Amino acid sequence: MKNPNNETRNQHQFPGLCGEQRTTAAVVLAWALAILSSSGQIFVENWQYHSIAEYAMSGAVVNASLIWLPSFGQYGQVFMALDGQNHLFVADGPAGYVREYTTSGTVVNSSLVSGLTWPAGLALDGQGHFFVVASGNSGTVTGTVGEYATSGAAINATLISGLSGPFGLALDGNGNMYVACSDGTIKKYTTSGTLVDAALVTGLNQPRGLVCDGQEHLFVANAGSGTVGAYTTAGGVINAALISGLSFPTSLALDGNGHLFVANFDTGTVGEYTTAGDVINASLVHAPSQIDGLAVVPVSPPPPLQISCTSNQVVLSWPISASNYVLETTGRLLPGASWLRLTNGVVVNGGNFLLTNQATVSSAFYRLHQP
């Protein structure tokens, strides 16, 4: 059952008491899930202003100047990645730094990594490590990929070296890394730095942003041709012009729900598409300047709230991973209804929170709510 605020709630009805178990159990099974979904966030770099803005998934401005980056007398080329724990890592090309912020804009470390030569992409592996591609000096093969702990400690600052103008980086979650280079190729390595394929994809025109979807698909922003191409992680062509007519696309991001976001540098817009290439909104975001960097906080899949009836008791359970949600109840599902937070009696049982209530009312509604 959904309300206009995108909450799915669980109703448990009791004809009298829970003693009429057959009727009650049927109702319980019919309403087995309850959740308040996370809304997601879009972060966009404003190239001319050397700042980062926050937008809602609808494209509405949340904070036009969430983060102001220190000025080094040069514009832009800022790229971003998220760690899944509300931290935003920023590769600041002109400064040669990787900086760390919270997704609310608070500075964690403004010089997490320093001394890089034009960092132009980064990716996190979800295991406390991140990889940074540094383009090196223009016209040379001095590009590198370095590996660092999320604390900023160098693990191997030259894990990969001798690259020609690398300008994009992605991980596939299976121990592989993909690097876009100015020679029009995508190169594939293991995350330990071993070369797998020096020409996984060839014939590209200024490849920039890369992203993998976790299903062995690799998406490539082809800035020079104004396209996004789709490939398998083995190098097979799915559609070299999956999306076309773009304005120098530089960064890509996925929301975890089959939507692909594309940053267009020249027009300062972010477009939203399906991973099949269908247009959802070609101008979802309009930034006040050109865009290089883009990051999206995925809309979280809903954790389940399960409800069952045992004798005269109602048993609710939900996963420990949903610890940032609270359980609430109300007796009437109406606009402006008052929801009561339930905290007393919540226990941990295996991988779940459990709450057992006495069935003393004719009906009750429950929800998981993220404050």
N, C-alpha and C positions, 0 to 999 in steps of 0.2 A: 504494500500500500504506500503510495508516494504522495507527498505534499508539494506545494509550489516551491519550497526551499530545497528540493532534491533530497529529502530525507525519506528513507524507507523504514517503516516502523513495523513492529511486531505486535499483533493483538492477541491477547489470551482471554477467552470468554469462559465464564463458569456459569452454567445453568444451575443456580443454587450454589452448591459447593462442588469441589473436584471429585466428590464421591461418584458422580455419574461419569465414570471414567471413559466409557466408550465414546460418548458424545464429545467430551472435552478433548480427548486425544485426537479426534478427527480435526477439531478446530486448530489444535496446536500444530499439527503437521501441515496444515494449510497455510500457516503464517510462520515460516521457519527462519526468516532472515530479517535483520534490522540494522540500519547503518545510516550515518550522516557522512556523505562522501567528502573527501578532500577536494578543494577547488582547483589546485594547480596554479602555477605562476609562469610567466614568460619574462626573461631578462634580455634586454637589448642594449648593445653598445651604441652610443651616439658618437660617431666618429669625429665630427668637428668639435664637439664639446668635451671630448675625452671623459665621458661619464657613462654610467649605466642606469637605465630606466627599468622600472617594473610595470608589467601589464597583467591584467587578468586574462584568462583563457578566452574570454569574449573579445579581447582586443582593447578593452577600456584601459585608460591610464590609471595606474594605482599610485605610482610615484615617479614623476618625470626626471627626478635627480636623486635617485636612491643612493648612488655612490658617485663621488667626484674623485677621479684619479689624479694623482700629482702630475702637473704639467712638466714636460721635458722639451717644450718648444716645438714638438712635432705632433701631428694629428694621429689618432687612431691606431688601427691594427691591434685590437684588443679581442682576445678569444677567451671563452669561458667553459667551465665544466662544473658539475655538481657531484657531491659525494653521497647523496641520499640521506644525509643527516643535517640538512639545513645549512650547509656550508658551500659557498661559491668560490671557486678557484679561478683566478683571472691571470691570463698571460698578457702582460703589458709589453707590446712590441717595442715602442720607442724607448721605454725605460730599461728593458732587458730584465724585468722582474716577473716573478709569479707572486701574486698577492692573494691573500685569503680574507674573506668576509663572511658574515652570516647572511642568510637570504633576507634578513630584515635590514641589511646595510651596515651593520656594525663591523668595524675593523677588527680582525683577529690577528693578522700579521701582514703589514704592508710591504714587507720585503722577505717573504717566505723563502724564495730563491732569488738570487741576484747574479749579475755577471753574465747573463745570456745574451747572445747576439741575435736580436729580433726573434723572440719566441713567437710562433705563429700557429699554435695549436697545442692542446693538452687533453688527456683522458685519464680517468681514474679506474682502477681495476676492482674496487670494492673490497680490497684486502689490505688497505692501508698504504697503497702505493699509487703514485701517479707518474705519467710519462709526459715529457715536454719535447716538442719539436722546435728546434731553433734553426732559422733559415740560413744563418751565416752571412757572409759578405756577398753582395750582389754579384752575379756572374761567375761565381766560384762553386766548387764542390766541397764547401766547408760546412754544410748543414749537418746537424746532429739530432739524435734523440737521446735524452737523458732520463734516467729513472731516479725517483726520489720517494722518500717516505712522506706521508702527509704532514709530518712534523717539520718538513723542509730539509731533513738530512739527506745528503747525496748518497745514493746507493751505487750508481754508476752514471756520472755526468756525460759520458760518451759511450753509452751502451751501443749506439749505432753511429757511425761517422761516414764522411765522404759522400754525403747526399747532395744532389743538385737542387738547390732552392726548395726544400720541403716546406709545404704550406698547409698541412692538414694531417690529422691523426685520428685513428679510431681503433678500438678494441672490440673483439667479437665475443668475449666471455668464455672462449675455449682455448685461451693461451696464445692467441694470435693477435698481431698488430698490423695495421695497414697505414702506409704513409703515402701521401700525395706529393709528387715532385714536379718541378717546373719543366722537366723534359717530357711531360705528357704521360707519365706512367703512374700506376699505383704499385707500390712494392709491398710484399708481404713478409713479415718476420714473426718469429715466436717472441713472446714477451721476455725471453732471456737474451734476445738479440741475434738469434740465428736466422740467417736469410733462408726463406722458404721459396720465394719466387720474385726475382728482380723485375719482372715485367708481367705481373698478374693481369693488369689492364693496361692497354697501350692506346696511342692515338688520341689522347685527350687534349683539350685546349684550355690551358691554365686551370687544372684541377685545384680545388680549394677544400671546402668542407667535406668531411666524410662522417658517416654514421652507420653502425650495424644494428639490425633489429632483433638479434638474438635467435633468428630463424634462418641463419646462414645467408642472409641478404645484405649486400653492401650498397649504400647509396652514395653517389658522388656528385658534388656541385661542380659543374664545368663552367667556370666563370666566363671564359672566352667565347663560348658558344651559347651562353644563356640557357643552359639546360641542366637537368638533374638526370643522371643515368642510374639504372638499377642493374646490379650484377650479383652473381652468387659469390660467396667467399672463396670459391675455388677458381674464380675468374670468368665464369660463364656469363655471357650477355643475356640479360632478361629483357631490357629495353634501354638502349643507349640514350634515348631521348624520352624518358618517362614523363618528364615535365619540360615544356619548352616555352619560349617567349619571355624568359626571365631577364632581369637587368643586372648582369654581373653578380650572380649568386655566389656568396662567400662562405656561408655557414648553414649547417643543417642541424635539426634536433627532432627527436621523437618524443611522443607523450605517453608511450606504453599502451595506447589504445588504438593503434593502427593509423595514427595521424602523423604526418611529416610536415615540419615547419621549415621554411626556406627564407633566409635573409637576402634581400636584394640590395646590394651596395648602392647602385646608382640612384634608385628611386627612394631609398630609405624606408622600404616596406618589408613586412614579413607576411608571407603567404602560407595558408594552411591547405594541405592536400591529404588524400588518403595515400597509403603506401602503394596503392595500385595506380596512382597518378591522377585520380579524379580531383577536381577543384572543389574545395569547401569554401574558401574565401581567399582570393588571390591577393587581397590587401587587408589582411586582418589587423595589422599594426601599421600605423603611419608615424615614423619617427621624425624629429625635426631636422635630422641631418642624415648623411649616409651611414650605412651599417656594415660593420665587419662581423662582430661577435653576436652569438645567440645561444641561449640556454633555456631549457624548459624543465620545470619541476613537474613530473608526471602526475596525472590524476590518479590517486591511489585506488587500487581495486578494493572493494568493500570487504572488511572483515566480517564474518558471519556472526550473528547473534542467534543462538539456538535456544529453543524453549521446549520443555516437555513437562508432563504432568505425572506425578507419582503420588498415589493416594490423595491426601488433601494438601499437597505441596506443589508449588511451581518451581522448577529448576531451570535457571538461565545459565548459559555458558558462552564464553567468547574467548578468542585466542590471546595469549599473553602478549603477542606482537602488537596488539591494539591497546597497549598501556597508556597511550595518549588520548584515549577515549574514556568517557564516563557513562555509566548506566543510569538512565533516568526513566521515570514512570509517570503516567497521568491516568486519571479515571475517565476522561472524556476527550476525544480527538476532535477538537474544535479550534478555529482561529483564536489565537491569544491564550490557548490553554496553558496552565501552569504546570511545569515539569519539575518533579521532585528527584533530586539526585540520591541514588542508592549506594551507600558505601559500607555501612555496617553489615558484617556477615559475609563479605566477599572473601573467598579463600582461593588458594592456588591448588589445582589438582592436575598434575602432569603438565601439559602445555596449555592449559586453559585457566581462566578465572571462572569461578562458580559462585552463584548466589541462589540460595534456597529460600523461598517465601511461602508463607502460609496462604492458602487460597481462601481468603475471607471476604472477597468482594465479588460482585456479579460480572464485572469486566475490568480489564486493565490493559494498558498499552505500554510498551517498552521501547526504548530506543538507545542506541549508542550515540553519544554526542561528543564532538570534538570542540572543547572550549576555545 
